[in-house]
């Protein structure tokens, strides 16, 4: 199970930190991602962090690179998304999801319920 | 970046119909293609992974196939609970990309 928190209304240029608490699986071995969905729009992958055992590497989508930082705390089974220099186009529902790898296949599952971020003056 | 072109963007169908949704990748992605269903106000739900493998608990009326860089999601006999938006997604490399979605509506 994944439970996101930390969303809210923030002014352009502001910052916000999203959290995602995981349970029911071995979090320390999981690769975690954030995916967002602007109102009425499609899904957009935002960021991914590998497990520490797999090197802990992070990757970002171009629109957020340099502004967003994904991190993890395996002691509390939590993944974070620090969002700085927010823009109106960052307004979206943000979903936390596990990038499940099984053999040569991989996919996003499970997903949290989402947390809404609104960037507005 | 790998572009995923999904068609149609919307589709009207009736209960019991067979429907097909197509997704084309801009380059070879092997079988790194997944399908999700999303209902209004809900998180996406995984239906198909690795192009044709049915996720546990998903009804067998859903199926996926691959031909080169073209991928297809088929619903063999639409049920009322299947009216939703469907997305394809490539997991071949980052940035992971989704198709623009297909909204399946009741005729």
Interface residues (C-beta under 8 A of the other chain):
Chain A: X33 X35 X42 X43 X44 X45 X48 X59 X61 X62 X95 X99 X104 X105 X106 X107 X108 X109 X111 X112 X113 X114
Chain B: X1 X31 X32 X34 X36 X38 X42 X43 X44 X45 X46 X49 X50 X53 X55 X87 X89 X91 X94 X95 X96 X97 X98 X99 X100 X101
